[in-house]
């Protein structure tokens, strides 16, 4: 049984790519939040706008898939 993923280089490389992916996702979410005419967080949490929450969730999944595909190659 090979345990290549236990090597420090592979482990820390995976952690680095995960951090880069989360950072890219967060930056893209902030950019989209700034492009919209209202505050997404306030609209979803305070006003309980479920339709907007569903659209934002779909957008988050799309961005996550794009970032994961870019990192995976």
N, CA, C and O atoms as a Tripos MOL2 file, in Angstrom:
@<TRIPOS>MOLECULE
protein
  292   291    73     0     0
PROTEIN
NO_CHARGES

@<TRIPOS>ATOM
      1 N           0.8450   -1.1840    0.0000 N.3       1 UNK1
      2 CA          0.0000    0.0000    0.0000 C.3       1 UNK1
      3 C           0.8860    1.2410    0.0000 C.2       1 UNK1
      4 O           1.7560    1.3960    0.8570 O.2       1 UNK1
      5 N           0.6610    2.1000   -0.9470 N.am      2 UNK2
      6 CA          1.4810    3.3020   -1.0600 C.3       2 UNK2
      7 C           0.8000    4.4580   -0.3430 C.2       2 UNK2
      8 O          -0.4040    4.6680   -0.4840 O.2       2 UNK2
      9 N           1.5600    5.1820    0.4050 N.am      3 UNK3
     10 CA          1.0390    6.3340    1.1400 C.3       3 UNK3
     11 C           1.7550    7.5960    0.6760 C.2       3 UNK3
     12 O           2.3780    8.3010    1.4700 O.2       3 UNK3
     13 N           1.6560    7.8690   -0.6250 N.am      4 UNK4
     14 CA          2.3170    9.0470   -1.1800 C.3       4 UNK4
     15 C           1.7340   10.3410   -0.6410 C.2       4 UNK4
     16 O           2.4390   11.3470   -0.5570 O.2       4 UNK4
     17 N           0.4670   10.3340   -0.2750 N.am      5 UNK5
     18 CA         -0.1630   11.5550    0.2070 C.3       5 UNK5
     19 C           0.3390   11.9400    1.5950 C.2       5 UNK5
     20 O           0.0880   13.0540    2.0570 O.2       5 UNK5
     21 N           1.0540   11.0170    2.2730 N.am      6 UNK6
     22 CA          1.6000   11.3320    3.5960 C.3       6 UNK6
     23 C           2.9350   12.0680    3.5320 C.2       6 UNK6
     24 O           3.4310   12.5590    4.5460 O.2       6 UNK6
     25 N           3.5080   12.1400    2.3460 N.am      7 UNK7
     26 CA          4.7600   12.8710    2.2220 C.3       7 UNK7
     27 C           4.5140   14.3370    2.5420 C.2       7 UNK7
     28 O           3.4770   14.8770    2.1550 O.2       7 UNK7
     29 N           5.4390   15.0000    3.2380 N.am      8 UNK8
     30 CA          5.2290   16.4090    3.5980 C.3       8 UNK8
     31 C           5.0080   17.3160    2.3850 C.2       8 UNK8
     32 O           4.2000   18.2420    2.4510 O.2       8 UNK8
     33 N           5.7070   17.0650    1.2900 N.am      9 UNK9
     34 CA          5.5410   17.9140    0.1090 C.3       9 UNK9
     35 C           4.1250   17.7950   -0.4480 C.2       9 UNK9
     36 O           3.5250   18.8050   -0.8160 O.2       9 UNK9
     37 N           3.5900   16.6000   -0.5160 N.am     10 UNK10
     38 CA          2.2310   16.4040   -1.0340 C.3      10 UNK10
     39 C           1.2040   16.9950   -0.0770 C.2      10 UNK10
     40 O           0.2430   17.6310   -0.5090 O.2      10 UNK10
     41 N           1.4020   16.7910    1.2110 N.am     11 UNK11
     42 CA          0.4610   17.2990    2.2040 C.3      11 UNK11
     43 C           0.4140   18.8280    2.1990 C.2      11 UNK11
     44 O          -0.6630   19.4200    2.1400 O.2      11 UNK11
     45 N           1.5750   19.4540    2.2590 N.am     12 UNK12
     46 CA          1.6050   20.9160    2.2950 C.3      12 UNK12
     47 C           1.2110   21.5270    0.9490 C.2      12 UNK12
     48 O           0.6610   22.6280    0.9060 O.2      12 UNK12
     49 N           1.4860   20.8280   -0.1350 N.am     13 UNK13
     50 CA          1.0220   21.2850   -1.4380 C.3      13 UNK13
     51 C          -0.4990   21.2780   -1.5110 C.2      13 UNK13
     52 O          -1.1050   22.2070   -2.0450 O.2      13 UNK13
     53 N          -1.1130   20.2280   -0.9720 N.am     14 UNK14
     54 CA         -2.5800   20.1650   -0.9300 C.3      14 UNK14
     55 C          -3.1520   21.2670   -0.0680 C.2      14 UNK14
     56 O          -4.1610   21.8750   -0.4260 O.2      14 UNK14
     57 N          -2.5250   21.5320    1.0580 N.am     15 UNK15
     58 CA         -2.9960   22.6070    1.9340 C.3      15 UNK15
     59 C          -2.8620   23.9710    1.2490 C.2      15 UNK15
     60 O          -3.7320   24.8310    1.3930 O.2      15 UNK15
     61 N          -1.7760   24.1610    0.5100 N.am     16 UNK16
     62 CA         -1.5730   25.4220   -0.2030 C.3      16 UNK16
     63 C          -2.6340   25.6130   -1.2800 C.2      16 UNK16
     64 O          -3.2000   26.6980   -1.4110 O.2      16 UNK16
     65 N          -2.9070   24.5560   -2.0560 N.am     17 UNK17
     66 CA         -3.9340   24.6670   -3.0910 C.3      17 UNK17
     67 C          -5.3180   24.8770   -2.4850 C.2      17 UNK17
     68 O          -6.1270   25.6130   -3.0500 O.2      17 UNK17
     69 N          -5.6060   24.2490   -1.3550 N.am     18 UNK18
     70 CA         -6.8930   24.4600   -0.6900 C.3      18 UNK18
     71 C          -7.0170   25.9120   -0.2300 C.2      18 UNK18
     72 O          -8.0720   26.5260   -0.3870 O.2      18 UNK18
     73 N          -5.9600   26.4510    0.3260 N.am     19 UNK19
     74 CA         -5.9730   27.8410    0.7720 C.3      19 UNK19
     75 C          -6.1430   28.7930   -0.4110 C.2      19 UNK19
     76 O          -6.8970   29.7620   -0.3250 O.2      19 UNK19
     77 N          -5.4540   28.5230   -1.5010 N.am     20 UNK20
     78 CA         -5.5910   29.3520   -2.7040 C.3      20 UNK20
     79 C          -7.0180   29.2710   -3.2370 C.2      20 UNK20
     80 O          -7.5830   30.2870   -3.6410 O.2      20 UNK20
     81 N          -7.6050   28.0840   -3.2430 N.am     21 UNK21
     82 CA         -8.9720   27.9180   -3.7210 C.3      21 UNK21
     83 C          -9.9810   28.6730   -2.8790 C.2      21 UNK21
     84 O         -10.8790   29.3220   -3.4160 O.2      21 UNK21
     85 N          -9.8430   28.5930   -1.5670 N.am     22 UNK22
     86 CA        -10.7560   29.3170   -0.6730 C.3      22 UNK22
     87 C         -10.5700   30.8180   -0.8400 C.2      22 UNK22
     88 O         -11.5500   31.5640   -0.8550 O.2      22 UNK22
     89 N          -9.3450   31.2640   -0.9640 N.am     23 UNK23
     90 CA         -9.0730   32.6900   -1.1530 C.3      23 UNK23
     91 C          -9.6630   33.1960   -2.4740 C.2      23 UNK23
     92 O         -10.2570   34.2740   -2.5130 O.2      23 UNK23
     93 N          -9.5010   32.4260   -3.5530 N.am     24 UNK24
     94 CA        -10.0720   32.8170   -4.8410 C.3      24 UNK24
     95 C         -11.5940   32.8630   -4.7720 C.2      24 UNK24
     96 O         -12.2210   33.7620   -5.3320 O.2      24 UNK24
     97 N         -12.1840   31.8890   -4.0840 N.am     25 UNK25
     98 CA        -13.6390   31.8820   -3.9390 C.3      25 UNK25
     99 C         -14.1000   33.1060   -3.1590 C.2      25 UNK25
    100 O         -15.0620   33.7610   -3.5580 O.2      25 UNK25
    101 N         -13.4420   33.4200   -2.0710 N.am     26 UNK26
    102 CA        -13.8430   34.5540   -1.2320 C.3      26 UNK26
    103 C         -13.7070   35.8770   -1.9930 C.2      26 UNK26
    104 O         -14.5830   36.7380   -1.9050 O.2      26 UNK26
    105 N         -12.6340   36.0350   -2.7240 N.am     27 UNK27
    106 CA        -12.4300   37.2650   -3.5090 C.3      27 UNK27
    107 C         -13.5090   37.3960   -4.5810 C.2      27 UNK27
    108 O         -14.0510   38.4830   -4.7800 O.2      27 UNK27
    109 N         -13.8230   36.3090   -5.2690 N.am     28 UNK28
    110 CA        -14.8590   36.3880   -6.3000 C.3      28 UNK28
    111 C         -16.2260   36.6710   -5.6910 C.2      28 UNK28
    112 O         -17.0300   37.3790   -6.2960 O.2      28 UNK28
    113 N         -16.5020   36.1370   -4.5140 N.am     29 UNK29
    114 CA        -17.7710   36.4370   -3.8520 C.3      29 UNK29
    115 C         -17.8370   37.9160   -3.4740 C.2      29 UNK29
    116 O         -18.8800   38.5480   -3.6380 O.2      29 UNK29
    117 N         -16.7480   38.4650   -2.9760 N.am     30 UNK30
    118 CA        -16.7300   39.8850   -2.6200 C.3      30 UNK30
    119 C         -16.9030   40.7750   -3.8550 C.2      30 UNK30
    120 O         -17.5690   41.8080   -3.7850 O.2      30 UNK30
    121 N         -16.3130   40.3830   -4.9670 N.am     31 UNK31
    122 CA        -16.4670   41.1550   -6.2020 C.3      31 UNK31
    123 C         -17.9230   41.1370   -6.6520 C.2      31 UNK31
    124 O         -18.4690   42.1750   -7.0270 O.2      31 UNK31
    125 N         -18.5470   39.9800   -6.6190 N.am     32 UNK32
    126 CA        -19.9520   39.8920   -7.0160 C.3      32 UNK32
    127 C         -20.8350   40.6530   -6.0330 C.2      32 UNK32
    128 O         -21.8230   41.2660   -6.4380 O.2      32 UNK32
    129 N         -20.4920   40.6230   -4.7460 N.am     33 UNK33
    130 CA        -21.2520   41.3810   -3.7550 C.3      33 UNK33
    131 C         -21.1620   42.8800   -4.0390 C.2      33 UNK33
    132 O         -22.1460   43.6010   -3.8760 O.2      33 UNK33
    133 N         -19.9970   43.3490   -4.4610 N.am     34 UNK34
    134 CA        -19.8350   44.7750   -4.7860 C.3      34 UNK34
    135 C         -20.5460   45.1490   -6.0840 C.2      34 UNK34
    136 O         -20.9840   46.2900   -6.2360 O.2      34 UNK34
    137 N         -20.6690   44.2100   -7.0210 N.am     35 UNK35
    138 CA        -21.3180   44.4980   -8.3010 C.3      35 UNK35
    139 C         -22.8410   44.5700   -8.1930 C.2      35 UNK35
    140 O         -23.4920   45.2110   -9.0180 O.2      35 UNK35
    141 N         -23.4030   43.9230   -7.1930 N.am     36 UNK36
    142 CA        -24.8540   43.9530   -7.0350 C.3      36 UNK36
    143 C         -25.2780   45.2780   -6.4090 C.2      36 UNK36
    144 O         -24.5120   45.8860   -5.6610 O.2      36 UNK36
    145 N         -26.4960   45.7280   -6.7130 N.am     37 UNK37
    146 CA        -26.9300   47.0440   -6.2100 C.3      37 UNK37
    147 C         -27.3100   47.0640   -4.7300 C.2      37 UNK37
    148 O         -27.6360   48.1300   -4.2070 O.2      37 UNK37
    149 N         -27.2800   45.9450   -4.0500 N.am     38 UNK38
    150 CA        -27.6390   45.8940   -2.6320 C.3      38 UNK38
    151 C         -26.6770   44.9710   -1.9000 C.2      38 UNK38
    152 O         -25.9070   44.2410   -2.5250 O.2      38 UNK38
    153 N         -26.7230   45.0070   -0.5880 N.am     39 UNK39
    154 CA        -25.8480   44.1820    0.2350 C.3      39 UNK39
    155 C         -26.4190   42.7650    0.2960 C.2      39 UNK39
    156 O         -27.4960   42.5630    0.8570 O.2      39 UNK39
    157 N         -25.7210   41.7890   -0.2670 N.am     40 UNK40
    158 CA        -26.2250   40.4280   -0.3200 C.3      40 UNK40
    159 C         -26.4420   39.8390    1.0670 C.2      40 UNK40
    160 O         -27.4690   39.2080    1.3200 O.2      40 UNK40
    161 N         -25.4940   40.0370    1.9550 N.am     41 UNK41
    162 CA        -25.5890   39.4310    3.2810 C.3      41 UNK41
    163 C         -26.7960   39.9720    4.0450 C.2      41 UNK41
    164 O         -27.5370   39.2070    4.6640 O.2      41 UNK41
    165 N         -26.9900   41.2750    4.0020 N.am     42 UNK42
    166 CA        -28.1360   41.8780    4.7010 C.3      42 UNK42
    167 C         -29.4470   41.4200    4.0770 C.2      42 UNK42
    168 O         -30.4100   41.1310    4.7870 O.2      42 UNK42
    169 N         -29.4820   41.3540    2.7760 N.am     43 UNK43
    170 CA        -30.7080   40.9490    2.0760 C.3      43 UNK43
    171 C         -31.0730   39.5000    2.4050 C.2      43 UNK43
    172 O         -32.2500   39.1820    2.5750 O.2      43 UNK43
    173 N         -30.0910   38.6380    2.4940 N.am     44 UNK44
    174 CA        -30.3590   37.2230    2.7650 C.3      44 UNK44
    175 C         -30.6570   36.9870    4.2360 C.2      44 UNK44
    176 O         -31.6170   36.2890    4.5650 O.2      44 UNK44
    177 N         -29.8510   37.5570    5.1290 N.am     45 UNK45
    178 CA        -29.9880   37.2620    6.5540 C.3      45 UNK45
    179 C         -31.0830   38.0960    7.2040 C.2      45 UNK45
    180 O         -31.9550   37.5530    7.8810 O.2      45 UNK45
    181 N         -31.0450   39.3970    7.0050 N.am     46 UNK46
    182 CA        -31.9920   40.2630    7.7050 C.3      46 UNK46
    183 C         -33.3910   40.2130    7.0850 C.2      46 UNK46
    184 O         -34.3890   40.1450    7.8020 O.2      46 UNK46
    185 N         -33.4580   40.2480    5.7610 N.am     47 UNK47
    186 CA        -34.7580   40.3030    5.0910 C.3      47 UNK47
    187 C         -35.2840   38.9310    4.6880 C.2      47 UNK47
    188 O         -36.3950   38.8290    4.1670 O.2      47 UNK47
    189 N         -34.5010   37.8670    4.9210 N.am     48 UNK48
    190 CA        -34.8930   36.4840    4.6270 C.3      48 UNK48
    191 C         -35.3220   36.2840    3.1690 C.2      48 UNK48
    192 O         -36.3280   35.6280    2.8960 O.2      48 UNK48
    193 N         -34.5660   36.8430    2.2560 N.am     49 UNK49
    194 CA        -34.8580   36.7180    0.8310 C.3      49 UNK49
    195 C         -34.3620   35.3630    0.3390 C.2      49 UNK49
    196 O         -33.1830   35.2060    0.0240 O.2      49 UNK49
    197 N         -35.2610   34.3850    0.2730 N.am     50 UNK50
    198 CA        -34.8800   33.0200   -0.0900 C.3      50 UNK50
    199 C         -34.5390   32.8840   -1.5710 C.2      50 UNK50
    200 O         -33.6710   32.0890   -1.9340 O.2      50 UNK50
    201 N         -35.1960   33.6340   -2.4090 N.am     51 UNK51
    202 CA        -34.8960   33.5610   -3.8410 C.3      51 UNK51
    203 C         -33.4710   34.0380   -4.1130 C.2      51 UNK51
    204 O         -32.7380   33.4230   -4.8870 O.2      51 UNK51
    205 N         -33.0920   35.1280   -3.4780 N.am     52 UNK52
    206 CA        -31.7260   35.6240   -3.6400 C.3      52 UNK52
    207 C         -30.7220   34.6410   -3.0380 C.2      52 UNK52
    208 O         -29.6350   34.4530   -3.5850 O.2      52 UNK52
    209 N         -31.0770   34.0200   -1.9240 N.am     53 UNK53
    210 CA        -30.1890   33.0300   -1.3130 C.3      53 UNK53
    211 C         -29.9630   31.8500   -2.2450 C.2      53 UNK53
    212 O         -28.8530   31.3210   -2.3170 O.2      53 UNK53
    213 N         -30.9950   31.4340   -2.9530 N.am     54 UNK54
    214 CA        -30.8580   30.3380   -3.8970 C.3      54 UNK54
    215 C         -29.9710   30.7270   -5.0730 C.2      54 UNK54
    216 O         -29.1550   29.9230   -5.5250 O.2      54 UNK54
    217 N         -30.1210   31.9370   -5.5670 N.am     55 UNK55
    218 CA        -29.2830   32.4170   -6.6680 C.3      55 UNK55
    219 C         -27.8230   32.5300   -6.2240 C.2      55 UNK55
    220 O         -26.9160   32.1560   -6.9680 O.2      55 UNK55
    221 N         -27.5970   33.0420   -5.0240 N.am     56 UNK56
    222 CA        -26.2310   33.1670   -4.5020 C.3      56 UNK56
    223 C         -25.6250   31.7840   -4.2670 C.2      56 UNK56
    224 O         -24.4350   31.5820   -4.5070 O.2      56 UNK56
    225 N         -26.4300   30.8340   -3.8010 N.am     57 UNK57
    226 CA        -25.9260   29.4720   -3.6000 C.3      57 UNK57
    227 C         -25.5090   28.8490   -4.9280 C.2      57 UNK57
    228 O         -24.4710   28.1930   -5.0030 O.2      57 UNK57
    229 N         -26.3020   29.0470   -5.9690 N.am     58 UNK58
    230 CA        -25.9480   28.5320   -7.2920 C.3      58 UNK58
    231 C         -24.6730   29.1930   -7.8090 C.2      58 UNK58
    232 O         -23.8190   28.5390   -8.4070 O.2      58 UNK58
    233 N         -24.5580   30.5000   -7.5690 N.am     59 UNK59
    234 CA        -23.3540   31.2250   -7.9780 C.3      59 UNK59
    235 C         -22.1330   30.6840   -7.2270 C.2      59 UNK59
    236 O         -21.0660   30.5160   -7.8180 O.2      59 UNK59
    237 N         -22.2840   30.4160   -5.9500 N.am     60 UNK60
    238 CA        -21.1680   29.8820   -5.1510 C.3      60 UNK60
    239 C         -20.7420   28.5080   -5.6550 C.2      60 UNK60
    240 O         -19.5480   28.2190   -5.7390 O.2      60 UNK60
    241 N         -21.7060   27.6660   -5.9880 N.am     61 UNK61
    242 CA        -21.3640   26.3530   -6.5280 C.3      61 UNK61
    243 C         -20.6430   26.4780   -7.8660 C.2      61 UNK61
    244 O         -19.6810   25.7560   -8.1260 O.2      61 UNK61
    245 N         -21.1010   27.3840   -8.7030 N.am     62 UNK62
    246 CA        -20.4440   27.5910   -9.9870 C.3      62 UNK62
    247 C         -19.0180   28.0840   -9.8360 C.2      62 UNK62
    248 O         -18.1090   27.5900  -10.5040 O.2      62 UNK62
    249 N         -18.8230   29.0500   -8.9670 N.am     63 UNK63
    250 CA        -17.4670   29.5670   -8.7260 C.3      63 UNK63
    251 C         -16.5760   28.4720   -8.1480 C.2      63 UNK63
    252 O         -15.4110   28.3480   -8.5280 O.2      63 UNK63
    253 N         -17.1240   27.6820   -7.2310 N.am     64 UNK64
    254 CA        -16.3460   26.5990   -6.6250 C.3      64 UNK64
    255 C         -15.9180   25.5740   -7.6650 C.2      64 UNK64
    256 O         -14.7850   25.0930   -7.6350 O.2      64 UNK64
    257 N         -16.8130   25.2400   -8.5790 N.am     65 UNK65
    258 CA        -16.4530   24.2940   -9.6360 C.3      65 UNK65
    259 C         -15.3740   24.8530  -10.5570 C.2      65 UNK65
    260 O         -14.4690   24.1260  -10.9700 O.2      65 UNK65
    261 N         -15.4650   26.1140  -10.8720 N.am     66 UNK66
    262 CA        -14.4590   26.7360  -11.7450 C.3      66 UNK66
    263 C         -13.0970   26.7820  -11.0500 C.2      66 UNK66
    264 O         -12.0780   26.4710  -11.6660 O.2      66 UNK66
    265 N         -13.0750   27.1650   -9.7800 N.am     67 UNK67
    266 CA        -11.8070   27.2180   -9.0350 C.3      67 UNK67
    267 C         -11.2170   25.8170   -8.8990 C.2      67 UNK67
    268 O         -10.0120   25.6340   -9.0750 O.2      67 UNK67
    269 N         -12.0590   24.8210   -8.5850 N.am     68 UNK68
    270 CA        -11.5610   23.4480   -8.4350 C.3      68 UNK68
    271 C         -11.0090   22.9170   -9.7580 C.2      68 UNK68
    272 O          -9.9800   22.2420   -9.7740 O.2      68 UNK68
    273 N         -11.6840   23.2170  -10.8610 N.am     69 UNK69
    274 CA        -11.1840   22.7560  -12.1680 C.3      69 UNK69
    275 C          -9.8860   23.4520  -12.5330 C.2      69 UNK69
    276 O          -8.9970   22.8390  -13.1250 O.2      69 UNK69
    277 N          -9.7670   24.7320  -12.1860 N.am     70 UNK70
    278 CA         -8.5310   25.4620  -12.4830 C.3      70 UNK70
    279 C          -7.3630   24.9200  -11.6680 C.2      70 UNK70
    280 O          -6.2470   24.8150  -12.1770 O.2      70 UNK70
    281 N          -7.6090   24.5820  -10.4240 N.am     71 UNK71
    282 CA         -6.5410   24.0580   -9.5720 C.3      71 UNK71
    283 C          -6.1810   22.6230   -9.9910 C.2      71 UNK71
    284 O          -5.0070   22.2560  -10.0140 O.2      71 UNK71
    285 N          -7.1800   21.8340  -10.3150 N.am     72 UNK72
    286 CA         -6.9370   20.4390  -10.6800 C.3      72 UNK72
    287 C          -6.2030   20.3220  -12.0020 C.2      72 UNK72
    288 O          -5.3940   19.4150  -12.1940 O.2      72 UNK72
    289 N          -6.4810   21.2250  -12.8970 N.am     73 UNK73
    290 CA         -5.7730   21.2230  -14.1810 C.3      73 UNK73
    291 C          -6.6000   20.6220  -15.2140 C.2      73 UNK73
    292 O          -6.1770   20.5280  -16.3660 O.2      73 UNK73
@<TRIPOS>BOND
     1     1     2 1
     2     2     3 1
     3     3     4 2
     4     3     5 am
     5     5     6 1
     6     6     7 1
     7     7     8 2
     8     7     9 am
     9     9    10 1
    10    10    11 1
    11    11    12 2
    12    11    13 am
    13    13    14 1
    14    14    15 1
    15    15    16 2
    16    15    17 am
    17    17    18 1
    18    18    19 1
    19    19    20 2
    20    19    21 am
    21    21    22 1
    22    22    23 1
    23    23    24 2
    24    23    25 am
    25    25    26 1
    26    26    27 1
    27    27    28 2
    28    27    29 am
    29    29    30 1
    30    30    31 1
    31    31    32 2
    32    31    33 am
    33    33    34 1
    34    34    35 1
    35    35    36 2
    36    35    37 am
    37    37    38 1
    38    38    39 1
    39    39    40 2
    40    39    41 am
    41    41    42 1
    42    42    43 1
    43    43    44 2
    44    43    45 am
    45    45    46 1
    46    46    47 1
    47    47    48 2
    48    47    49 am
    49    49    50 1
    50    50    51 1
    51    51    52 2
    52    51    53 am
    53    53    54 1
    54    54    55 1
    55    55    56 2
    56    55    57 am
    57    57    58 1
    58    58    59 1
    59    59    60 2
    60    59    61 am
    61    61    62 1
    62    62    63 1
    63    63    64 2
    64    63    65 am
    65    65    66 1
    66    66    67 1
    67    67    68 2
    68    67    69 am
    69    69    70 1
    70    70    71 1
    71    71    72 2
    72    71    73 am
    73    73    74 1
    74    74    75 1
    75    75    76 2
    76    75    77 am
    77    77    78 1
    78    78    79 1
    79    79    80 2
    80    79    81 am
    81    81    82 1
    82    82    83 1
    83    83    84 2
    84    83    85 am
    85    85    86 1
    86    86    87 1
    87    87    88 2
    88    87    89 am
    89    89    90 1
    90    90    91 1
    91    91    92 2
    92    91    93 am
    93    93    94 1
    94    94    95 1
    95    95    96 2
    96    95    97 am
    97    97    98 1
    98    98    99 1
    99    99   100 2
   100    99   101 am
   101   101   102 1
   102   102   103 1
   103   103   104 2
   104   103   105 am
   105   105   106 1
   106   106   107 1
   107   107   108 2
   108   107   109 am
   109   109   110 1
   110   110   111 1
   111   111   112 2
   112   111   113 am
   113   113   114 1
   114   114   115 1
   115   115   116 2
   116   115   117 am
   117   117   118 1
   118   118   119 1
   119   119   120 2
   120   119   121 am
   121   121   122 1
   122   122   123 1
   123   123   124 2
   124   123   125 am
   125   125   126 1
   126   126   127 1
   127   127   128 2
   128   127   129 am
   129   129   130 1
   130   130   131 1
   131   131   132 2
   132   131   133 am
   133   133   134 1
   134   134   135 1
   135   135   136 2
   136   135   137 am
   137   137   138 1
   138   138   139 1
   139   139   140 2
   140   139   141 am
   141   141   142 1
   142   142   143 1
   143   143   144 2
   144   143   145 am
   145   145   146 1
   146   146   147 1
   147   147   148 2
   148   147   149 am
   149   149   150 1
   150   150   151 1
   151   151   152 2
   152   151   153 am
   153   153   154 1
   154   154   155 1
   155   155   156 2
   156   155   157 am
   157   157   158 1
   158   158   159 1
   159   159   160 2
   160   159   161 am
   161   161   162 1
   162   162   163 1
   163   163   164 2
   164   163   165 am
   165   165   166 1
   166   166   167 1
   167   167   168 2
   168   167   169 am
   169   169   170 1
   170   170   171 1
   171   171   172 2
   172   171   173 am
   173   173   174 1
   174   174   175 1
   175   175   176 2
   176   175   177 am
   177   177   178 1
   178   178   179 1
   179   179   180 2
   180   179   181 am
   181   181   182 1
   182   182   183 1
   183   183   184 2
   184   183   185 am
   185   185   186 1
   186   186   187 1
   187   187   188 2
   188   187   189 am
   189   189   190 1
   190   190   191 1
   191   191   192 2
   192   191   193 am
   193   193   194 1
   194   194   195 1
   195   195   196 2
   196   195   197 am
   197   197   198 1
   198   198   199 1
   199   199   200 2
   200   199   201 am
   201   201   202 1
   202   202   203 1
   203   203   204 2
   204   203   205 am
   205   205   206 1
   206   206   207 1
   207   207   208 2
   208   207   209 am
   209   209   210 1
   210   210   211 1
   211   211   212 2
   212   211   213 am
   213   213   214 1
   214   214   215 1
   215   215   216 2
   216   215   217 am
   217   217   218 1
   218   218   219 1
   219   219   220 2
   220   219   221 am
   221   221   222 1
   222   222   223 1
   223   223   224 2
   224   223   225 am
   225   225   226 1
   226   226   227 1
   227   227   228 2
   228   227   229 am
   229   229   230 1
   230   230   231 1
   231   231   232 2
   232   231   233 am
   233   233   234 1
   234   234   235 1
   235   235   236 2
   236   235   237 am
   237   237   238 1
   238   238   239 1
   239   239   240 2
   240   239   241 am
   241   241   242 1
   242   242   243 1
   243   243   244 2
   244   243   245 am
   245   245   246 1
   246   246   247 1
   247   247   248 2
   248   247   249 am
   249   249   250 1
   250   250   251 1
   251   251   252 2
   252   251   253 am
   253   253   254 1
   254   254   255 1
   255   255   256 2
   256   255   257 am
   257   257   258 1
   258   258   259 1
   259   259   260 2
   260   259   261 am
   261   261   262 1
   262   262   263 1
   263   263   264 2
   264   263   265 am
   265   265   266 1
   266   266   267 1
   267   267   268 2
   268   267   269 am
   269   269   270 1
   270   270   271 1
   271   271   272 2
   272   271   273 am
   273   273   274 1
   274   274   275 1
   275   275   276 2
   276   275   277 am
   277   277   278 1
   278   278   279 1
   279   279   280 2
   280   279   281 am
   281   281   282 1
   282   282   283 1
   283   283   284 2
   284   283   285 am
   285   285   286 1
   286   286   287 1
   287   287   288 2
   288   287   289 am
   289   289   290 1
   290   290   291 1
   291   291   292 2
@<TRIPOS>SUBSTRUCTURE
     1 UNK1         2 RESIDUE 1 A UNK
     2 UNK2         6 RESIDUE 1 A UNK
     3 UNK3        10 RESIDUE 1 A UNK
     4 UNK4        14 RESIDUE 1 A UNK
     5 UNK5        18 RESIDUE 1 A UNK
     6 UNK6        22 RESIDUE 1 A UNK
     7 UNK7        26 RESIDUE 1 A UNK
     8 UNK8        30 RESIDUE 1 A UNK
     9 UNK9        34 RESIDUE 1 A UNK
    10 UNK10       38 RESIDUE 1 A UNK
    11 UNK11       42 RESIDUE 1 A UNK
    12 UNK12       46 RESIDUE 1 A UNK
    13 UNK13       50 RESIDUE 1 A UNK
    14 UNK14       54 RESIDUE 1 A UNK
    15 UNK15       58 RESIDUE 1 A UNK
    16 UNK16       62 RESIDUE 1 A UNK
    17 UNK17       66 RESIDUE 1 A UNK
    18 UNK18       70 RESIDUE 1 A UNK
    19 UNK19       74 RESIDUE 1 A UNK
    20 UNK20       78 RESIDUE 1 A UNK
    21 UNK21       82 RESIDUE 1 A UNK
    22 UNK22       86 RESIDUE 1 A UNK
    23 UNK23       90 RESIDUE 1 A UNK
    24 UNK24       94 RESIDUE 1 A UNK
    25 UNK25       98 RESIDUE 1 A UNK
    26 UNK26      102 RESIDUE 1 A UNK
    27 UNK27      106 RESIDUE 1 A UNK
    28 UNK28      110 RESIDUE 1 A UNK
    29 UNK29      114 RESIDUE 1 A UNK
    30 UNK30      118 RESIDUE 1 A UNK
    31 UNK31      122 RESIDUE 1 A UNK
    32 UNK32      126 RESIDUE 1 A UNK
    33 UNK33      130 RESIDUE 1 A UNK
    34 UNK34      134 RESIDUE 1 A UNK
    35 UNK35      138 RESIDUE 1 A UNK
    36 UNK36      142 RESIDUE 1 A UNK
    37 UNK37      146 RESIDUE 1 A UNK
    38 UNK38      150 RESIDUE 1 A UNK
    39 UNK39      154 RESIDUE 1 A UNK
    40 UNK40      158 RESIDUE 1 A UNK
    41 UNK41      162 RESIDUE 1 A UNK
    42 UNK42      166 RESIDUE 1 A UNK
    43 UNK43      170 RESIDUE 1 A UNK
    44 UNK44      174 RESIDUE 1 A UNK
    45 UNK45      178 RESIDUE 1 A UNK
    46 UNK46      182 RESIDUE 1 A UNK
    47 UNK47      186 RESIDUE 1 A UNK
    48 UNK48      190 RESIDUE 1 A UNK
    49 UNK49      194 RESIDUE 1 A UNK
    50 UNK50      198 RESIDUE 1 A UNK
    51 UNK51      202 RESIDUE 1 A UNK
    52 UNK52      206 RESIDUE 1 A UNK
    53 UNK53      210 RESIDUE 1 A UNK
    54 UNK54      214 RESIDUE 1 A UNK
    55 UNK55      218 RESIDUE 1 A UNK
    56 UNK56      222 RESIDUE 1 A UNK
    57 UNK57      226 RESIDUE 1 A UNK
    58 UNK58      230 RESIDUE 1 A UNK
    59 UNK59      234 RESIDUE 1 A UNK
    60 UNK60      238 RESIDUE 1 A UNK
    61 UNK61      242 RESIDUE 1 A UNK
    62 UNK62      246 RESIDUE 1 A UNK
    63 UNK63      250 RESIDUE 1 A UNK
    64 UNK64      254 RESIDUE 1 A UNK
    65 UNK65      258 RESIDUE 1 A UNK
    66 UNK66      262 RESIDUE 1 A UNK
    67 UNK67      266 RESIDUE 1 A UNK
    68 UNK68      270 RESIDUE 1 A UNK
    69 UNK69      274 RESIDUE 1 A UNK
    70 UNK70      278 RESIDUE 1 A UNK
    71 UNK71      282 RESIDUE 1 A UNK
    72 UNK72      286 RESIDUE 1 A UNK
    73 UNK73      290 RESIDUE 1 A UNK
